């Protein structure tokens, strides 16, 4: 295990940080007179375990090779989900271990699915902790997506490498400067969102928690009706703006601050992302105008399209009553997701673009057998290895989606709940479809085995599949 000292040393640091964050809800407990020992006990336990990991691996060599980077990525998210569930388990609310882990995993992966059926009656400290988990998960996935995952060549993410360092050594040291910039940008966006919500009518607590889950595109709310509870046009406008800002590649913010003032208008991912939003809104509006004239509410259409596409999961209307076609459209949007290097999940815009270009090139080769067609992305040629990784990712994504659907069906769930539950877990969206886990439902009534299956789907989707699947290959563990 000496080869993995850096992995466990880093895990120790992450657990100590998580333990420190557990102390913040204690302030909320004092303010709202909810004093109990749940967060203090959880913090002490988490910090103790983190300190033990750190002290027992002080002699690490401060380097990570590719194998260790994969292991660190997977263990980081599992460990945070496990220790993040402690405040739920120790709280006065009767959370089972399954429900506590499900809520914690849903939080840290910014999925937004919940087992809590009456959010308004929950202690404010628990609501704040749910939001904190999503906020940490949002910045965590941004840092990993831009620093670690491209180097690991996870599902085509190598397109977004930030340097030409040797991928087999010294992965962590080169990431520090980029990570600090990302955290700074993330903090600024979070504060701007919170200020906006406060100005537009939310109280201080709601503005803080909702800003954390908005920028993280997580979707946890303090109310069963989600953002719809506030019934405010301007709050929904603000939410849409900051959801989109959280869904853009964070590397473009760094480029913008470095002097590239046109990056937001020239980035090919951003342009396609916006095109998908407006195309979906137009299609849905035409459908509802023709078939469901009483349901034609542009405010709800705009909001829910943006929320579902980005995987945020906020809702302001019961869109599952709009008919069959809107549900199918939302299911497709769940799969697409936002931009790479953002807080969103799903297949990601750039992979859809690559797949479209690949299919287009194949059709051209059929029509013009002697023609030479080079696949390009953002005006740069893309090699066959990269194309293969993108196609294999999309293939595995769909395969795992069908496997999760089948497993959920075996646990006794109906077809709509199974297929939408699988989609919402692997795409980290939040609400599913149907009466049980639909936009105003929750996951509390599902069997425990279903919740564990969904939890696995959440982390698979959040970590781009391959970062988890590679750990089960025997060859991975061979030196």
N, C-alpha and C positions, 0 to 999 in steps of 0.2 A: 504493500500500500504506500510505500515511500514515494512512488512515482506520482501519487495523487495528492501529495501534501498541499500543493498550491490550490487544488480544487477545494479541499476541506477548509483550508485557511480562508479562502474567499467566501465559502458558505458561512463560516463563523462570523465574518464581518457583516454579511447580509442579515444574519439572524440578530446580531446586536443592533443593527439599524432598525430592523422590524420591531424589536423589543422597545427601543426608544420611542418609536412612533406609537406604540401601545400606551405610552404614558399620556399622550395628548388627550384621548377621550376622558381621562380622569378629570381634566379641567372642565369638560362638558358635564361630567357627573356632578361636580361641585356646583356649577352654575345652575343646573336644573334640579338639584337636590335628589340625585339618583345614586347616592353613595353605596357602593358595594366593593368587594375586593376582586372582582372578576378581571379587570384590566391590570391592576397592580400585580396580581398573582401570575397572570399570563405573561406580563412583561418580565418579571423576575425569572420565570422558567425559561423563556426564550433567550434572554441575555445570558443566563447560566450555560445553557447548551451552546450558544454562540461563542462564549468565552472559552469553554472547554475545547471546541473545535479549533479556535484561534491559537490557544496556548500550546496545544499538542502538535501544532504544525508550524511553529515559529521558524523552524529550520528549512522551510520550503525554498525552492530555487528561484521564485518570482517569475517563473515562465510557464506557459501553457502550450502544449502541442495540440494538434488538431483533435486527437482522441480525447484528451482531457477537456477541451473546449466543449465538445458534445456532451460529455458527462456533466460538466458544470452547468450548462444550460438547462438540462433536464432536472438535475437535483435542485437547482435554485428555485424553480417554480414549484416543484413538489414540496420542498421544505417550507417555503413561504405559505403555501396552501395549508399544510399541516399545522404549523404554529399559528397561522392566522385564524384557525378555527377555534383556538383556545378561549378567546373572549366570549364566543358564542356558547361553548360548552360550560364555562364557569358562570355565565350570567344567570340572573333569576328567571329568565325565560327558559322553558324546558326544551332545549335543543338536543336532539339525539346526536350521536357522533356522526351518523350519516348526513343528517340535515346540516350540521355545523360545517362539515367538510365540503358539502355541496355549495353552501352559501359562500364559504371562503374561496373555493376554487372558482366559482362564478365571479367573485369579486376580483381576484388577482388576475384572471384571464380577461377581464373587462367584458364578460359575457352579459351579465345583467339578469339572468334567470334567478328567480327567488323562490324559496319555500315558505316565506312569510306571507300569511293570508291577510293580516290586518296591520299594515305598516303604521297607521296612525296611532296605534296603541303601543308601539315599540318604544323602549327607552331611547332618548336622544343619543346617548353614548353609543348604542348599538348601531343606530342609523349613521352616525358619524364614522364609525369604524368600517362599515360597509363602503362608504364613499372613499375613505382613506385607502382601502385595499384596491379599489378601482384606480385611484389616482396613482398609486405606486405601480400597479400593473401597467398603466399607460406609459409612464416614463421608462419602466423596465423594458418593455417590448421595443420602444423606440431606440434605446441605447443598444440592445442586442441586435435589432434589425439592421442598424447602420454600422456597428462595429464588429460583432461576432459572426452573425449569420452569413454575411457575404463571404467572409474568409472561409467559412465552413462549407461554402457552395451548396447551401440548403435551398433546394427547389428553384434554382435560377437566381438566387439573391446575389450571386457574384457580380451581377451587372452593376451593383451599387457599392462596389468596393471603394473605400475612401483613400486608400494608399496602395502602394505596390510592395508592401512588406512581404517577406517570406511567410506563407500561410502556416508553416509547420512550427514556427517558433515565435516567442515574444509577442503573443497575441494581446495580452493585457496592457503592457506599457504604452503602446502606440495609441490606445483608445482613450486615454485620460483627457486630453485636450478637447476632443470631439464630445465626449460625454459631458464635460463641464458646460460646454456651450449649449448642448441639448437641454440640460437641466435648467439653465438660465432662461432659455426661450420658453420652456414648458411652464416655469414659474410665472413668467410675465403674462402668458396667455391665460393661465388660471386666475391670476389676480384681475386681469381685465374682464374676464367672464363673470367673476364674483361681483365686481363693481357694477357691471351692467345689470345683473339680476337685482342687486340691491336698489339701484336707481329706479328700476322698472316695477318695483313693488314687493319683491320677496323680502322676508325678514332676514336678519344676519345669518342665522343658522341655515335656513334653506338656501340662501345665496351661496354660502360656502360649500355645502355638500353637493348641491346641483352643479356648481362650477367644476368641482373635482370630477364628477361623473360625466360632465359634458365634454370637457377637453380630452378625457380618457376614452371618449365614445363608448362608455360603459353602460349608462342608462339606469343605474340604480336611482330610485327616487324615494322620497320620504312619504309618498302617498300612493294608495292603490290605483288612483286614476292617473298616476305619472304626471307629466307636465300638464295634462288636461285638467288637473285639479285647480290650477291657477286661472284657467279660462281667460288668458291674457294674450291678445294678438301680438303685443310687443315683446313679451317674454318668449313667445314661440319664435319670433323673428330673431331675437338675440340668440336663442338656443341653436337655430339653424346656422347662423353665421359662425358660431364658435364650434359647432359640430364639424362644419366644413373645414375650418382652420385646423382642427385636430386630425382631419382625414387627409391633409396634404402631406407630401413627403417632407419630413423635418429637415432634410438635407438642403431643401430649397431656402429655408429660413437662414441657414448658415451661409449659403451662397449670396443671399440678398444682403446680409449684414457685411459680407466680404466685398460688396461693391457691385454685384450683378443685379441691377435694379429691374431688369426685364424678365427675370427668371420665372416669375409667377405667370407671365403671359406666354412664355416660350416653352415651358416644360410640357412635354408630350403627354405625360401621365395626367397632369392637371387638366389639360384641355379635353382629353377623353373622359375623364371623371365628370366634368361639368356637362359634357354632351350627353352622357348616360342619364344624369339627373333630369335634364330638361326633356329629353326624348321620352323617358318614363312618365314624367308629369303630363306631357301632351297626349301620349297613348291612353293613360288612365283617365284623363279628363274627357277625351272623346268617347271612350267606352261608357263612362258613367253618364255622360250627356245623352247618349243614345239609349242606354238600357236602364239607367237608374237616375232619372233626372232629379228626384228628391234628395239623392245622396251627393249631388255635385257640389262639393265644398272645396274650393281651390286651396283654402287655408289648410285643411286636413290633408289634401292630396300632397301639397308641397312638403308639409312637415313629415308625414309618414314615409314618403319616398326617400327623403334625405336620411331619416332616422334608420330605416331598414337597410338601405344600401350601405351605409357606413357602419352598420352593426351596433349602433347606439342603443336602439330598443326603446327609446322614449315613445309614448303614444299620446295622441290627443283626440282619438276617435276609435270606435270599434270597427276597424277596417275589415274584420272577418265577416261583416254583414254586407259587404259591398258586392258579393257575388263570387263565382268561381274564377273568372279571369284575373281579377285583381290579386287573389290569393296566389295564383300561379306566377304572376308577375313579381310579387313580393318574394316568392320562393327563389326565383331566378336572381333577384337583386341580393338576397342573402348570400348566395354563392359568390357573386362578383366581388363585393367588398369595396374598400377604398384603395388608396395608393400605397405602394411599398414604402417602408420607412416611416409610416404614420402609426397612430394608435389603433387603426382599424385592422380587421382580419379578413377572412374570405380568401378566394383565389388570388385576388389583387388585380388591379387594372393592367399592370404591365404584362402579366401572363396572358390575359385576354387579348391584349394587343399583339403579343408574339404569336399566339395561336392563330389569330385572324390572318396575320401576315404569312404564316407558314402555309395555311390552307389556301390562301390566295396564290402563293407561289406554286403550290402543287397543281392547282387548276391551270395556271399559265403553262406549266410544263407539259400538261396533257394537250393543250391547244397548240403550243409551239414546242414540239419535241426537241428541236435543235437549239432552242433558246437557252441563254445562260441568265439565271435570275439569282441575285444575291439578296438574302434577307437582311434588312437593316432595321435598326431600332434607334430612333432619335438621330438619324442620318449616319449612324455608325454600323458597320457590318457585324453580324452576330454569327459566331461559329457554331458548328454542329453540336458540340458538347453542351453548349448553353441551351440550344433548342431542345435537345434530348432531355435535359434536366427539367425544363419547363413542362414539356409534354408528359413526362413521367410523373411530375408533381400533380398535374391536373387529373391524370389517370388514377393515381393513388387516392386523390381527394374524393373522386366519385366512388371508387371501390369502397373506401372506408365509410363514406356516407351510406351506401347501401348495406354494408355490414352492420352499422349501428342501427339503421332502420329495422333490419331483420331481428337483431337482438332485442330491440325495444318491443317489437311485435310479439316475440316469444315470452316477454314478461307480462303479456296480457293487455297491452295498450292497443287502442284502435288505430286504423291506418293513418288518419290525419294527424293524430298525436304522435305516432311513431315517426312518420316522414318529416314532419315539421320540427319535432324534437331533435332528430338527428341533424337536420339542417341548421337549427339554431345553436346547437352545441358546437359543431365543427366549424361553423362560421362565426361563433361568438357574438350572436345577435341579441339574445335575451328572450323576448316573447316568441311563442310559437304560433300555431294556428289552431282553430277549433275552440270548443267550449271549455276545455280543461286548462290548457296552457296558452290560450289565446292572449290578445293584447291586454285584457283586463282579468286574466286568470293568473294562476301561479302553479308551481310544481310540487306543492305540499302533498297532494293526494296520490302522487306516483309511488309505486312500490320502491323499496329501498334499493333493490338491484338495478332498477331503471335509473335511479339517481347516480349510482356508481358508474354505470355505462355512460351516462351523459357527462359526468365529471371527466372521464377518460377522453371523451370526444372534445371537451373544452380545451384540455391541455394539448391534445394532438393538433387541433386547429390553431391554437395560439402560437405553438412553436414550429409551425410550418411542416408538420408531419415527420419529415426525415430526421429532425433532431431527436425525436423519440424512437422512431422505428429502427434507426441504425444501431441502437443500443441492444437490440434483440438478435443481431447478427453475430454468430460465434467468431467470425473473423475480426470483428471490431475489437475483441478482447485480446487478440494475439499481438504480441510485440512485433 
